[in-house]
Amino acid sequence: MKQGIELDKVGRVVGGEMHLADIDLKLEPGSFNILLGRTRAGKTSLLRLMAGLDRPTSGSIRFDGEDVTRRDVRQRNVAMVYQQFVNYPSLTVYENIASPLRLAGKLSAPELDRRVRDTAAALRLDPFLKRLPAELSGGQQQRTAMARALVKDASLLLLDEPLANLDYKLREELRTEMRQIFKDRPAVIVYATTEPSEALLLGGRTAVLHEGRLLQVGSTLDVYQSPATERVGQVFSDPQMSLWDVEVTGAEARLSPTVALPLAGHLKALAPGRYRLGLRAHHVRLSPASDTDVRIPARVEVEEVSGSETLIHATHGGLSLTAQVEGIHRHPYGTELDLFIAPSRVFAFGPEGRLVAAPASSQEASHGPH
């Protein structure tokens, strides 16, 4: 009976440096799972342990109920796709895809040919089967690497930031196809990324890693809407969530001597005391969206234009705010402007960084990142 993969208190120390600590994680057969974390969070280290390329220094790994902790990659039914376009340069696309099947030597020639062509078709590589990797675009090279991994029908498919080295247009194209490519496969699929937007687009379940520790696991949308801690909120926000230390007294949270946030809706139950309030950048606006929005007079520090959006980094007294707004805006350093925030979009974290109040899920889901 298929039971998926289970990691129990898995840790890895290299040269006295902790790479992973006490990882407890269970991934079901047929599930699509995302490892989300910044660079050096431990994503690649965890994938390599699952693959059998490295061994943990503590804990155990079980696959379908069997302990595989000490088995190397050749003894596991696993396939892996890397950031780099890893293909055999002297083999055609057809032979690259066929290579793991030929190595296994278990299929008849007609069955091998069918598997290769079906997999190539799924990844839109049909016209390129006779080409060498050097004759392909970056996206086609990565599709070839994915096809070689998929054709094996491995029980565990690991993808380590597979789109990181592609240009923006190719990344967007492959992202939109990714879930369809992996749909209805019985394998455990684990996809590592640094990008919250990629995690949201791909869906499934997300495990958030930070500095070698597993912070939260759940459905991708649930983790995004209800980050268990302010650290999870930061990892799952790009640009980073603005965080402000506030004092709650009576029916308001005072951001500064001149600005107070009324406590309504999900914030109404906050008891008096110190909190950290968080707000994602796409919920900081240049004009009010409703009469309940709070105006914050701010001073522009830095502006970044990214495609059709502008990031405005500003300050209000000792508070920092980042606004992610549509269109190209030009505000010189030091410009005074008004920013507007909706109390209904604000997260509240307690003194130890634990989530104590989150926006209503329907609101956060319907107003996600651009």
N, C-alpha and C positions, 0 to 999 in steps of 0.2 A: 504494500500500500504506500502511495506517495505521501510523504510527510513534509517535504520541503527541506529547508536548511535552518538549523538552529545553532546560535552561538550562545555559549553559557560562560559568563565572566571572562571573556576573551581579552587578553592583554598582550602587548608586544613592546619590548624594550630593546633598543639598539644602541650599543656603545654607551650605556648608562642613561640614554635619553628615552623618555616615555613617548611612544608613538600612538599607542592605544591603551585604554584602561577600562577594565570591567565592562566590556560590551555585552549586553544581553539583547539578543535580536532573533526573532523568529519570522521567516519569510515563507509564505504558503506556495504550494505548486500552482503554476499558472498565474502567479501574481506579478504585477509590474511595480517595482519598488525604486524609489529615488533616494540616493545619498546626497544630501544638500549640505554644503559647508564651504567655507572659504579655503583658499590655498593653504596647505599644511594642516588642514583640519583632521586628516587621517583617512580620507576617502580611499586613496590609492592603497594605503597600507591595509585597509580592511578588505578591499577587493582581492589583493594578492593573497591574503590569508584564506579567503573563500576559495580561491582558485587552486591553492596548494603550492603556489610559487614560494611562499614563505611559511614559516611555522610560528604559532603563537608561543610566547614565553609563559603564558598562564591561560587557564581555561580550556574549553573543549569546543569542537565543531562537529555537529552531527548532520548527516544528509540522509533523508528517508529513514531516520532512526539509527543509522550506522555511524559509529565514531570514525571520522575521517581526519582527525586532528593531525596524525603523523603520516598521512598518505600524501605523496607529491602529486603534481599536476597530471602526470601520465597515468595515475591510477584513479583519476576522477573524470566524470563525464561533464566536462566544462569547456566553454568557449569564451574568448575574451577579445574585445575590440578596444584599441588604445587611441589616444589623442593623435599620435603620428599615423600616417598612412602606411601601415605595415603590410606590404604585399611582396611577393617574390618578383623581382624586377625582370628576370629572364623568362617568366612564364606569362602566357596570355591570360586575359581575364577568365576565360573558360577554365584553364588549367589551375589558376589560382583558386577558383571556387571549388574545383574538383579535388584539390590536393588533400584535404583531410579525409575524403572518402577513399581515395586511392591508398592513402597510408593505412587506413583501417582494413582495406582489402576484403570487405564482406559483401559487396554488391556486385551484381552482374553488370556488364557493360551497358545494356539498355536501361537498367534501373538507375545507374550512376548518371547517365546522360539525362534522364528525365528529371532527377533531383537537381542537377546543375541548372538546367534550363528553366525549371519552375522557380527556383530561387532567384536566378538572374531576372526573370520576368517580374517577380515581386518587387525587385529593387530597380527596375527600369534599366537594366544593363544589357538587354537583348541585342542592341545594335553594336555593342562594343566587345563581344565575346572573343573576337580574333585579335584585339589590340593588346599591346603591352601596357603596363601601368604608366610608363613615361609618356604615353600618348593620350592619357586621360587628364581631365580637369581634376582639381582637388576633391570636388564633390563626388565625382565618379570613382576616384581612387578609394575614398572612404566607403562608398557603397560596395565596392568590391571586397573590402575588408569585412564589412558587415555580412555580405553574402557568404563569404567563406566561413564565418562564425555560425550563421544560421543554418547552412546546409548540413551541418553535423547533427542537427536535432539534439543538441546537448541538453541535459537536465538543468544546467545552470548556465545562464548567459550573462556575462559581465561586460559593461560598457563604461570605460573610464574617460569621461568628458570627450566623447567621440566627435563632437562638432566644434571643439575649441579652436582648431587650426584652420577652419573654413572662414571665408569672408561672410559678412553680414547676410547678404542675399542668399547664399547657399545654406547657411545655418537655418534661416527662416524656412526655406523650402523643405529641408530634411526634417525639421522639427514637426511641421504640419503632417508629414507622412509617417512619422515614427510610430505612433500608436497603432496605425493601420498595419504597418509592417509586422509589429509584434502581437497583433490581436489574435486571440484564441490559441496561443501557443501554450503547451503544457509545462514549459520550462519555468523556473524561477528566473525572473529578469531583474537585474540590478543595474541602475543607470546613475552614474555619479556626475554631479554638476555643481558649479559655483553660482549658478544663476537662478534666482527665485522665479523669474519670468518663465524660464524653461521648465522648472518643476511644475508651475501652475498650468502651463500648456499641456504637459504630458500627463498630469493627473496621477492616478494610482495612489500609492501610499508613500509617504516621505519620512525618512529618518534624518534628523538634523544632528550633524556632528560639529564639535568645536574643540580644538586643541586636544584631539584624541578621545574625547568623551561624547557619549550619546546623550543628547539633551531631551529629545522628544521624538516619539513615533506615533503616526496616525494617518488617517486619510489626508491627502495633500491639502485639500481645502480646509479641513478642520484645523490642521496645524497652522495654516496661514491665518485663519480667522481667529484662532484662540491660541496664540503662542504661550506656552506654559511659563516662560520667563522673558524678561526684557532682552536677554541674550538671544533667545530664539527669535524674538521679534526683529532684532537687528540683523541676524543672519538671513531671515526671510523677508528682508526689505532691501531693495536696490532702486534708488539711493537709500542710505540708511535712514531708519526711523529717527525723527527728532525726539529727544528725551529731555524733560524738564523736571527739576526738583521743585515741588510745590508744598504748600501748607493748606490743608483742608480745614476750614472753619465754617460752621453754620451751613449755608446752602451754596457755598462757592469754594473754588480752588483759586488762590491768588497766585498769578504768574509773575506779577511785579506790582509795585505800588500803584500803577495806573491801569492794570489789566487784570480782570477776574473772570474766571470761567464758571458760569452757573452750573450747578450740579442737577442735571435732569436726566431722565431716562435711565440708562444703565449705570450712570455715575451717582444717582441719587442716594444709593445705599451706602456710599463711602462714609465711614466714621471719621470724626476729626483726627488729624494726625498728618504725618509726613508721607508723601507718595512721590512716585515718578510717573509723569504722564507722557505717553508716547503717541506720535502721529506720523503716519506715512506721508511721504513727500507729495504724492498725487492728491492728497486731501488738504493741502495748503494752497489757497487760491489768491488771485490778484483782485477779485471782486466777490462780493457775497453771493452765495447761492440761495440763501434764505434769510429771513429776518432774525433767525436765531444765531447766525454766524457771529463770531467774536472778532472784532477788529484789533489787530496788533500793529502799532506803528513800528516799523523796522528800518534798518540801515543795510544796504547792500554791501556785502563783502566781496563775493566772487560770483560771476555768471558763467555758465557753460552751455553752449548750444550743441545739442546732439540731435542730428537729423531734423525732424519737425518739432522738437521739444526744446525747452530751455530749463536748465536747473538754476534756480536763484538761491544762493546761500546768503543768509541775512542774519542780523542779530537784533535783539530787543533787550536792552540792558545787558544782563549776563546770560540771556537765553540765546541759543542758536536755533535757527529754523531753516529748513530746506524745502523749497517749493518746486515741484515738477509740473510745469505748465505747458500747454500746447502752444505752438507757434514760436517764432523767433523774436526774442525781446532783447533790447539793448538798454541796460541800466548801468551807467558808470559807477565805479567804486565810490561808496559814500552816499549814493542816492537815497533819499528818504522816501519810503513808500509804505502803503498799508497792505498788510497781508490778512487774510481772513481764514478762520478755522471753524469747523462745525463741532460742537461738543459731542454730537452723536457719533463722531468718527474716532474719538479719543480712547486709547487704552490706558488703564491704570495698573501700576505695579506697586507692590508693597515694599517695605524697607529692605527686604532680602531679595528683591527682584522678581518675586513670584507674581503672576497675573492675578489680579483681584477683580477686574471689571473689563469686559470687552464689548465692542460695538455689536449690535444685533447682526447675526450672520447674514441675513438677506441684504442689509445695507452694505456690509463690507464686500460681499460677493458681487453685488451689482455695481460696485464702484472700485473694482480691482485695478491693477496697474494698467497703464496705457499699452 
